[in-house]
Amino acid sequence: MQPSNSGDVRYDDPWYDALASGWGEPADVGIPPARREHGPAAAADVYLEVQRSEAFREVRSRYRRFVVPAVAVFFAWYVAYVVTATTAPELMARPVAGAVNLGMLAGLGQFATTFLFTWAYVRHAGLRRDRAALELRWDTQELARGGAVRHDG
């Protein structure tokens, strides 16, 4: 084990980044032998097995069902703002209250929707993906160490 400020780091931990010590190192330099093989299956086989699992596909599906529409809506809103600002400057210059015009409100709206989408993403992840993703992580670590995966209902 290698001591660290945040606790003990084990080299056989599948989440340990072997290339953290430098760039451009050959693939096998600095990697302990325990890192290359974990029990009966190579780590790559473990990750491929997890990637093919129904639980992994469900986590990815939940992610995509939120992210793809959210990105499309946000991108459309951004493009509409930019196109309107460049093609209809008189509309964007229309006063709303005092020195505040429609363009300023739309620009502030860009910031507001960024925070809104961030909040919605964090909420969606917490409610629909985080628990399943964490269970997948623990299962992956157990498989990489050569242990059996528990399946709690």
MDTraj code that builds the backbone (N, CA, C; nanometers):
import mdtraj as md
import numpy as np

residues = "MET GLN PRO SER ASN SER GLY ASP VAL ARG TYR ASP ASP PRO TRP TYR ASP ALA LEU ALA SER GLY TRP GLY GLU PRO ALA ASP VAL GLY ILE PRO PRO ALA ARG ARG GLU HIS GLY PRO ALA ALA ALA ALA ASP VAL TYR LEU GLU VAL GLN ARG SER GLU ALA PHE ARG GLU VAL ARG SER ARG TYR ARG ARG PHE VAL VAL PRO ALA VAL ALA VAL PHE PHE ALA TRP TYR VAL ALA TYR VAL VAL THR ALA THR THR ALA PRO GLU LEU MET ALA ARG PRO VAL ALA GLY ALA VAL ASN LEU GLY MET LEU ALA GLY LEU GLY GLN PHE ALA THR THR PHE LEU PHE THR TRP ALA TYR VAL ARG HIS ALA GLY LEU ARG ARG ASP ARG ALA ALA LEU GLU LEU ARG TRP ASP THR GLN GLU LEU ALA ARG GLY GLY ALA VAL ARG HIS ASP GLY".split()
xyz = np.array([
    [0.0821, -0.1192, 0.0000],
    [0.0000, 0.0000, 0.0000],
    [0.0861, 0.1249, 0.0000],
    [0.0337, 0.2262, -0.0614],
    [0.1028, 0.3537, -0.0667],
    [0.0250, 0.4545, 0.0180],
    [0.0879, 0.5130, 0.1215],
    [0.0150, 0.6072, 0.2046],
    [-0.0117, 0.7370, 0.1299],
    [-0.1216, 0.8008, 0.1659],
    [-0.1546, 0.9308, 0.1088],
    [-0.2281, 1.0128, 0.2127],
    [-0.2483, 1.1389, 0.1830],
    [-0.3176, 1.2265, 0.2769],
    [-0.4645, 1.1919, 0.2908],
    [-0.5242, 1.1339, 0.1879],
    [-0.6670, 1.1040, 0.1919],
    [-0.6941, 0.9595, 0.2326],
    [-0.5982, 0.8901, 0.2852],
    [-0.6168, 0.7508, 0.3247],
    [-0.5239, 0.6622, 0.2445],
    [-0.5406, 0.5331, 0.2601],
    [-0.4546, 0.4390, 0.1885],
    [-0.5073, 0.4148, 0.0482],
    [-0.4188, 0.4243, -0.0502],
    [-0.4515, 0.3972, -0.1888],
    [-0.3953, 0.2604, -0.2213],
    [-0.4811, 0.1719, -0.2673],
    [-0.4359, 0.0382, -0.3036],
    [-0.4138, 0.0328, -0.4535],
    [-0.3025, -0.0279, -0.4939],
    [-0.2726, -0.0371, -0.6366],
    [-0.3711, -0.1257, -0.7102],
    [-0.4314, -0.2206, -0.6426],
    [-0.5239, -0.3096, -0.7113],
    [-0.6644, -0.2517, -0.7194],
    [-0.6818, -0.1266, -0.6801],
    [-0.8100, -0.0591, -0.6925],
    [-0.8358, -0.0315, -0.8403],
    [-0.9484, -0.0764, -0.8976],
    [-0.9727, -0.0557, -1.0406],
    [-0.9898, 0.0909, -1.0781],
    [-1.0106, 0.1781, -0.9819],
    [-1.0287, 0.3199, -1.0109],
    [-0.8976, 0.3969, -0.9995],
    [-0.7871, 0.3284, -0.9676],
    [-0.6573, 0.3937, -0.9567],
    [-0.6073, 0.4293, -1.0961],
    [-0.5686, 0.5525, -1.1169],
    [-0.5220, 0.5971, -1.2475],
    [-0.3724, 0.5726, -1.2588],
    [-0.3351, 0.4747, -1.3390],
    [-0.1949, 0.4369, -1.3504],
    [-0.1122, 0.5434, -1.4210],
    [-0.1728, 0.6266, -1.5042],
    [-0.0974, 0.7275, -1.5772],
    [-0.0915, 0.8612, -1.5049],
    [-0.1350, 0.8667, -1.3809],
    [-0.1354, 0.9930, -1.3082],
    [0.0051, 1.0455, -1.2841],
    [0.1055, 0.9577, -1.2891],
    [0.2417, 1.0009, -1.2589],
    [0.3091, 1.0734, -1.3739],
    [0.2609, 1.0605, -1.4959],
    [0.3250, 1.1297, -1.6067],
    [0.2590, 1.0997, -1.7392],
    [0.2982, 1.1771, -1.8397],
    [0.2406, 1.1622, -1.9732],
    [0.3349, 1.0830, -2.0618],
    [0.2779, 1.0119, -2.1568],
    [0.3567, 0.9464, -2.2591],
    [0.4329, 0.8240, -2.2132],
    [0.3970, 0.7686, -2.0989],
    [0.4655, 0.6491, -2.0523],
    [0.4129, 0.5285, -2.1287],
    [0.4990, 0.4303, -2.1524],
    [0.4479, 0.3066, -2.2122],
    [0.3411, 0.2456, -2.1224],
    [0.2546, 0.1657, -2.1813],
    [0.1376, 0.1145, -2.1099],
    [0.1736, 0.0313, -1.9871],
    [0.2854, -0.0408, -1.9890],
    [0.3145, -0.1305, -1.8776],
    [0.4134, -0.0733, -1.7760],
    [0.4599, 0.0488, -1.7942],
    [0.5563, 0.1072, -1.7013],
    [0.4830, 0.1603, -1.5796],
    [0.5286, 0.1232, -1.4626],
    [0.4714, 0.1752, -1.3392],
    [0.3409, 0.1103, -1.2965],
    [0.2946, 0.0112, -1.3699],
    [0.1708, -0.0553, -1.3319],
    [0.2066, -0.1831, -1.2586],
    [0.1645, -0.1951, -1.1347],
    [0.1959, -0.3163, -1.0591],
    [0.1335, -0.4393, -1.1249],
    [0.1935, -0.5558, -1.1080],
    [0.1394, -0.6775, -1.1687],
    [-0.0045, -0.7047, -1.1278],
    [-0.0427, -0.6684, -1.0049],
    [-0.1795, -0.6928, -0.9607],
    [-0.2789, -0.6130, -1.0427],
    [-0.2357, -0.5067, -1.1061],
    [-0.3233, -0.4219, -1.1865],
    [-0.3587, -0.4868, -1.3202],
    [-0.2671, -0.5684, -1.3735],
    [-0.2888, -0.6262, -1.5056],
    [-0.3929, -0.7368, -1.5041],
    [-0.3926, -0.8171, -1.4055],
    [-0.4885, -0.9273, -1.3945],
    [-0.5511, -0.9244, -1.2568],
    [-0.6800, -0.9393, -1.2506],
    [-0.7518, -0.9447, -1.1233],
    [-0.8255, -1.0777, -1.1172],
    [-0.7675, -1.1718, -1.0525],
    [-0.8335, -1.3002, -1.0380],
    [-0.8501, -1.3702, -1.1720],
    [-0.9679, -1.4304, -1.1925],
    [-0.9887, -1.5130, -1.3110],
    [-1.0022, -1.4361, -1.4419],
    [-1.0416, -1.3115, -1.4383],
    [-1.0644, -1.2370, -1.5627],
    [-0.9828, -1.1090, -1.5643],
    [-0.9426, -1.0677, -1.6815],
    [-0.8716, -0.9414, -1.6959],
    [-0.9694, -0.8272, -1.6696],
    [-0.9172, -0.7147, -1.6263],
    [-1.0028, -0.5996, -1.5948],
    [-1.0850, -0.5574, -1.7160],
    [-1.0265, -0.5645, -1.8348],
    [-1.1004, -0.5253, -1.9554],
    [-1.2227, -0.6141, -1.9754],
    [-1.2089, -0.7433, -1.9451],
    [-1.3220, -0.8349, -1.9584],
    [-1.4317, -0.8001, -1.8588],
    [-1.3912, -0.7589, -1.7398],
    [-1.4892, -0.7212, -1.6373],
    [-1.5692, -0.6008, -1.6849],
    [-1.5000, -0.5001, -1.7358],
    [-1.5684, -0.3794, -1.7800],
    [-1.6575, -0.4060, -1.9008],
    [-1.6136, -0.4948, -1.9905],
    [-1.6987, -0.5308, -2.1037],
    [-1.8239, -0.6044, -2.0564],
    [-1.8077, -0.6905, -1.9570],
    [-1.9224, -0.7629, -1.9019],
    [-2.0228, -0.6661, -1.8403],
    [-1.9718, -0.5692, -1.7655],
    [-2.0606, -0.4698, -1.7036],
    [-2.1274, -0.3855, -1.8115],
    [-2.0523, -0.3475, -1.9147],
    [-2.1083, -0.2652, -2.0216],
    [-2.2213, -0.3378, -2.0943],
    [-2.2152, -0.4673, -2.1022],
    [-2.3198, -0.5454, -2.1698],
    [-2.4395, -0.5749, -2.0793],
    [-2.4301, -0.5404, -1.9526],
    [-2.5371, -0.5736, -1.8588],
    [-2.6601, -0.4865, -1.8795],
    [-2.7737, -0.5385, -1.8399],
    [-2.9002, -0.4657, -1.8497],
    [-2.8991, -0.3426, -1.7588],
    [-2.8384, -0.3532, -1.6425],
    [-2.8327, -0.2402, -1.5491],
    [-2.7550, -0.1237, -1.6095],
    [-2.6449, -0.1516, -1.6772],
    [-2.5655, -0.0467, -1.7406],
    [-2.6439, 0.0195, -1.8537],
    [-2.7105, -0.0627, -1.9331],
    [-2.7911, -0.0067, -2.0426],
    [-2.9031, 0.0814, -1.9891],
    [-2.9606, 0.0433, -1.8769],
    [-3.0682, 0.1237, -1.8171],
    [-3.0151, 0.2575, -1.7667],
    [-2.8987, 0.2584, -1.7034],
    [-2.8391, 0.3839, -1.6561],
    [-2.8094, 0.4752, -1.7746],
    [-2.7520, 0.4213, -1.8794],
    [-2.7232, 0.5030, -1.9985],
    [-2.8501, 0.5529, -2.0644],
    [-2.9521, 0.4693, -2.0679],
    [-3.0794, 0.5086, -2.1285],
    [-3.1429, 0.6236, -2.0500],
    [-3.1412, 0.6134, -1.9186],
    [-3.1961, 0.7218, -1.8354],
    [-3.1188, 0.8506, -1.8570],
    [-2.9868, 0.8404, -1.8696],
    [-2.9029, 0.9575, -1.8947],
    [-2.9399, 1.0219, -2.0281],
    [-2.9475, 0.9411, -2.1316],
    [-2.9765, 0.9938, -2.2653],
    [-3.1172, 1.0514, -2.2756],
    [-3.2150, 0.9886, -2.2075],
    [-3.3523, 1.0401, -2.2135],
    [-3.3628, 1.1797, -2.1544],
    [-3.2725, 1.2160, -2.0652],
    [-3.2727, 1.3517, -2.0109],
    [-3.1826, 1.4444, -2.0919],
    [-3.0613, 1.4019, -2.1178],
    [-2.9601, 1.4907, -2.1747],
    [-2.9904, 1.5293, -2.3195],
    [-3.0309, 1.4373, -2.4023],
    [-3.0526, 1.4685, -2.5438],
    [-3.1609, 1.5759, -2.5613],
    [-3.2800, 1.5615, -2.5027],
    [-3.3788, 1.6694, -2.5173],
    [-3.3345, 1.8002, -2.4513],
    [-3.2679, 1.7913, -2.3369],
    [-3.2236, 1.9134, -2.2685],
    [-3.1219, 1.9889, -2.3525],
    [-3.0283, 1.9191, -2.4128],
    [-2.9288, 1.9846, -2.4980],
    [-2.9965, 2.0446, -2.6207],
    [-3.0911, 1.9730, -2.6798],
    [-3.1617, 2.0247, -2.7977],
    [-3.2383, 2.1528, -2.7642],
    [-3.3084, 2.1532, -2.6517],
    [-3.3844, 2.2727, -2.6115],
    [-3.2907, 2.3880, -2.5816],
    [-3.1845, 2.3617, -2.5068],
    [-3.0921, 2.4691, -2.4713],
    [-3.0221, 2.5242, -2.5953],
    [-2.9806, 2.4385, -2.6868],
    [-2.9130, 2.4829, -2.8086],
    [-3.0077, 2.5658, -2.8952],
    [-3.1332, 2.5206, -2.9085],
    [-3.2322, 2.5961, -2.9865],
    [-3.2545, 2.7343, -2.9255],
    [-3.2642, 2.7415, -2.7936],
    [-3.2830, 2.8684, -2.7242],
    [-3.1626, 2.9587, -2.7455],
    [-3.0432, 2.9050, -2.7396],
    [-2.9217, 2.9835, -2.7613],
    [-2.9140, 3.0356, -2.9048],
    [-2.9400, 2.9494, -3.0022],
    [-2.9358, 2.9896, -3.1426],
    [-3.0430, 3.0947, -3.1699],
    [-3.1617, 3.0764, -3.1142],
    [-3.2685, 3.1758, -3.1322],
    [-3.2251, 3.3110, -3.0773],
    [-3.1588, 3.3118, -2.9637],
    [-3.1096, 3.4363, -2.9045],
    [-3.0072, 3.5034, -2.9956],
    [-2.9094, 3.4271, -3.0429],
    [-2.8035, 3.4829, -3.1272],
    [-2.8607, 3.5309, -3.2614],
    [-2.9450, 3.4508, -3.3233],
    [-3.0030, 3.4883, -3.4522],
    [-3.0905, 3.6131, -3.4369],
    [-3.1710, 3.6178, -3.3326],
    [-3.2555, 3.7353, -3.3096],
    [-3.1710, 3.8595, -3.2831],
    [-3.0641, 3.8445, -3.2066],
    [-2.9780, 3.9593, -3.1765],
    [-2.9100, 4.0126, -3.3018],
    [-2.8792, 3.9250, -3.3973],
    [-2.8089, 3.9707, -3.5176],
    [-2.9035, 4.0126, -3.6302],
    [-3.0208, 3.9526, -3.6371],
    [-3.1120, 3.9838, -3.7482],
    [-3.2193, 4.0854, -3.7117],
    [-3.2490, 4.1010, -3.5843],
    [-3.3537, 4.1948, -3.5429],
    [-3.3049, 4.2809, -3.4271],
    [-3.2027, 4.3634, -3.4522],
    [-3.1502, 4.4449, -3.3423],
    [-3.2526, 4.5442, -3.2874],
    [-3.3447, 4.5884, -3.3735],
    [-3.4470, 4.6819, -3.3247],
    [-3.5414, 4.6147, -3.2255],
    [-3.5680, 4.4865, -3.2446],
    [-3.6503, 4.4128, -3.1478],
    [-3.5762, 4.3975, -3.0153],
    [-3.4500, 4.3618, -3.0223],
    [-3.3716, 4.3431, -2.9000],
    [-3.3476, 4.4756, -2.8274],
    [-3.3515, 4.5862, -2.9002],
    [-3.3292, 4.7176, -2.8391],
    [-3.4567, 4.7769, -2.7796],
    [-3.5664, 4.7085, -2.7955],
    [-3.6935, 4.7598, -2.7438],
    [-3.6865, 4.7716, -2.5911],
    [-3.7131, 4.8928, -2.5375],
    [-3.7056, 4.9122, -2.3923],
    [-3.8157, 4.8351, -2.3192],
    [-3.7781, 4.7816, -2.2037],
    [-3.8739, 4.7098, -2.1193],
    [-3.9028, 4.7925, -1.9944],
    [-3.7967, 4.8347, -1.9269],
    [-3.8116, 4.9168, -1.8059],
    [-3.6871, 5.0032, -1.7919],
    [-3.7004, 5.1299, -1.8130],
    [-3.5867, 5.2199, -1.8002],
    [-3.4807, 5.1886, -1.9043],
    [-3.3590, 5.1646, -1.8597],
    [-3.2477, 5.1337, -1.9495],
    [-3.2408, 4.9859, -1.9852],
    [-3.3271, 4.9054, -1.9294],
    [-3.3285, 4.7609, -1.9556],
    [-3.4091, 4.7353, -2.0821],
    [-3.3468, 4.6650, -2.1767],
    [-3.4177, 4.6337, -2.3008],
    [-3.4385, 4.4828, -2.3134],
    [-3.5072, 4.4440, -2.4198],
    [-3.5399, 4.3029, -2.4415],
    [-3.4147, 4.2173, -2.4594],
    [-3.3120, 4.2713, -2.5241],
    [-3.1864, 4.1980, -2.5433],
    [-3.1178, 4.1668, -2.4115],
    [-3.1202, 4.2640, -2.3189],
    [-3.0598, 4.2399, -2.1866],
    [-3.1360, 4.1308, -2.1118],
    [-3.2679, 4.1350, -2.1190],
    [-3.3465, 4.0312, -2.0516],
    [-3.3223, 3.8933, -2.1123],
    [-3.3124, 3.8890, -2.2447],
    [-3.2846, 3.7602, -2.3101],
    [-3.1461, 3.7091, -2.2722],
    [-3.0476, 3.7991, -2.2639],
    [-2.9129, 3.7591, -2.2220],
    [-2.9108, 3.7068, -2.0802],
    [-2.9820, 3.7766, -1.9910],
    [-2.9931, 3.7266, -1.8535],
    [-3.0701, 3.5949, -1.8488],
    [-3.1643, 3.5805, -1.9410],
    [-3.2381, 3.4547, -1.9514],
    [-3.1479, 3.3381, -1.9874],
    [-3.0436, 3.3651, -2.0650],
    [-2.9470, 3.2598, -2.0971],
    [-2.8795, 3.2086, -1.9696],
    [-2.8406, 3.3010, -1.8833],
    [-2.7803, 3.2604, -1.7562],
    [-2.8812, 3.1856, -1.6698],
    [-3.0020, 3.2374, -1.6636],
    [-3.1056, 3.1739, -1.5805],
    [-3.1340, 3.0313, -1.6279],
    [-3.1441, 3.0119, -1.7601],
    [-3.1720, 2.8762, -1.8086],
    [-3.0525, 2.7838, -1.7874],
    [-2.9320, 2.8375, -1.7887],
    [-2.8145, 2.7543, -1.7576],
    [-2.8259, 2.6996, -1.6161],
    [-2.8601, 2.7860, -1.5221],
    [-2.8766, 2.7405, -1.3831],
    [-2.9957, 2.6470, -1.3697],
    [-3.1035, 2.6752, -1.4411],
    [-3.2214, 2.5888, -1.4369],
    [-3.1891, 2.4491, -1.4891],
    [-3.1206, 2.4420, -1.6023],
    [-3.0840, 2.3107, -1.6572],
    [-2.9856, 2.2379, -1.5660],
    [-2.8946, 2.3095, -1.5038],
    [-2.8013, 2.2468, -1.4096],
    [-2.8771, 2.1875, -1.2922],
    [-2.9687, 2.2641, -1.2356],
    [-3.0496, 2.2145, -1.1234],
    [-3.1311, 2.0919, -1.1667],
    [-3.1940, 2.0986, -1.2849],
    [-3.2755, 1.9862, -1.3328],
    [-3.1898, 1.8622, -1.3558],
    [-3.0685, 1.8808, -1.4083],
    [-2.9792, 1.7669, -1.4316],
    [-2.9386, 1.7014, -1.2999],
    [-2.9003, 1.7827, -1.2026],
    [-2.8592, 1.7283, -1.0728],
    [-2.9761, 1.6561, -1.0065],
    [-3.0935, 1.7131, -1.0153],
    [-3.2123, 1.6496, -0.9561],
    [-3.2427, 1.5175, -1.0271],
    [-3.2395, 1.5184, -1.1590],
    [-3.2657, 1.3968, -1.2360],
    [-3.1641, 1.2881, -1.2027],
    [-3.0367, 1.3258, -1.1963],
    [-2.9328, 1.2282, -1.1640],
    [-2.9548, 1.1702, -1.0254],
    [-2.9869, 1.2549, -0.9286],
    [-3.0078, 1.2080, -0.7924],
    [-3.1274, 1.1158, -0.7791],
    [-3.2326, 1.1441, -0.8526],
    [-3.3547, 1.0634, -0.8424],
    [-3.3528, 0.9385, -0.9287],
    [-3.2865, 0.9441, -1.0440],
    [-3.3030, 0.8369, -1.1406],
    [-3.1773, 0.7593, -1.1783],
    [-3.0570, 0.8113, -1.1450],
    [-2.9377, 0.7425, -1.1929],
    [-2.8312, 0.7146, -1.0886],
    [-2.8126, 0.8016, -0.9929],
    [-2.6985, 0.7899, -0.9023],
    [-2.6928, 0.6577, -0.8279],
    [-2.8044, 0.6135, -0.7738],
    [-2.8047, 0.4878, -0.6970],
    [-2.7674, 0.3693, -0.7861],
    [-2.8277, 0.3636, -0.9039],
    [-2.7981, 0.2523, -0.9956],
    [-2.6528, 0.2579, -1.0423],
    [-2.6011, 0.3775, -1.0693],
    [-2.4620, 0.3909, -1.1128],
    [-2.3662, 0.3517, -1.0009],
    [-2.3972, 0.3874, -0.8787],
    [-2.3120, 0.3495, -0.7664],
    [-2.3119, 0.1981, -0.7468],
    [-2.4278, 0.1359, -0.7592],
    [-2.4340, -0.0098, -0.7490],
    [-2.3515, -0.0757, -0.8596],
    [-2.3585, -0.0205, -0.9800],
    [-2.2754, -0.0728, -1.0894],
    [-2.1274, -0.0588, -1.0575],
    [-2.0905, 0.0532, -0.9978],
    [-1.9495, 0.0745, -0.9632],
    [-1.9032, -0.0299, -0.8626],
    [-1.9824, -0.0521, -0.7592],
    [-1.9435, -0.1515, -0.6581],
    [-1.9380, -0.2911, -0.7186],
    [-2.0359, -0.3236, -0.8025],
    [-2.0345, -0.4548, -0.8686],
    [-1.9104, -0.4706, -0.9562],
    [-1.8734, -0.3643, -1.0267],
    [-1.7548, -0.3679, -1.1119],
    [-1.6292, -0.3896, -1.0300],
    [-1.6193, -0.3200, -0.9174],
    [-1.5030, -0.3386, -0.8312],
    [-1.4954, -0.4803, -0.7776],
    [-1.6093, -0.5352, -0.7382],
    [-1.6099, -0.6736, -0.6885],
    [-1.5680, -0.7718, -0.7972],
    [-1.6202, -0.7539, -0.9175],
    [-1.5818, -0.8417, -1.0280],
    [-1.4329, -0.8274, -1.0607],
    [-1.3818, -0.7048, -1.0575],
    [-1.2404, -0.6815, -1.0888],
    [-1.1493, -0.7445, -0.9849],
    [-1.1961, -0.7540, -0.8625],
    [-1.1170, -0.8173, -0.7560],
    [-1.1340, -0.9684, -0.7547],
    [-1.2204, -1.0200, -0.8428],
    [-1.2405, -1.1637, -0.8499],
    [-1.3481, -1.2141, -0.7568],
    [-1.4241, -1.1239, -0.6981],
    [-1.5315, -1.1631, -0.6068],
    [-1.6617, -1.1831, -0.6807],
    [-1.7593, -1.2289, -0.6067],
    [-1.8929, -1.2489, -0.6625],
    [-1.9737, -1.1215, -0.6447],
    [-2.0617, -1.0966, -0.7377],
    [-2.1471, -0.9789, -0.7309],
    [-2.2745, -1.0163, -0.6582],
    [-2.3119, -0.9321, -0.5617],
    [-2.4367, -0.9556, -0.4889],
    [-2.5505, -0.8875, -0.5646],
    [-2.6646, -0.9452, -0.5651],
    [-2.7796, -0.8856, -0.6311],
    [-2.8906, -0.8696, -0.5298],
    [-2.8935, -0.7510, -0.4681],
    [-2.9987, -0.7188, -0.3731],
    [-3.1162, -0.6617, -0.4509],
    [-3.2372, -0.6978, -0.4102],
    [-3.3574, -0.6516, -0.4784],
    [-3.3792, -0.5105, -0.4605],
])
top = md.Topology()
chain = top.add_chain()
for i, resn in enumerate(residues, 1):
    res = top.add_residue(resn, chain, resSeq=i)
    for name in ("N", "CA", "C"):
        top.add_atom(name, md.element.get_by_symbol(name[0]), res)
traj = md.Trajectory(xyz[None], top)
